[in-house]
Amino acid sequence: MRDGAFKGKWQVAAAMDAYRVEGTVPMGKVRQQFTLDVIAADTADAEHRVYSIIGSRHKAKRRKIEINSCDKIDPRESREAQVIDYFREQLATMEPLPTKESPAQEALPKEEE
């Protein structure tokens, strides 16, 4: 029997995080700004996935796609279906993000009883 015919250890995927990638892509004569939330192992993987998605959807070459920022985000901030689905078990146990109150509400005096 060959060495390595039966692998003793399970190969498990690396832990993934949510990333928000912003940039521009040529759409005819204009450059269109985009923001995509993706699931990736690191920033290089997130950029690769964005190149793949944009290239597939819009037939843009990788060298034409300009990525301005690639930041790790809290999964609760995303509205992308894939991000929500990947983190659904964690999101169920997490507390919701605090909502930002408008400045008008903060200026009102609090009523005390």
PyMOL commands that set and color helices and strands:
alter all, ss='L'
color gray80, all
select helices_A, chain A and resi 43-58+62-64+75-77+81-86+88-93+103-107
alter helices_A, ss='H'
color red, helices_A
select strands_A, chain A and resi 17-27+30-40+66-73
alter strands_A, ss='S'
color yellow, strands_A
deselect
rebuild
show_as cartoon
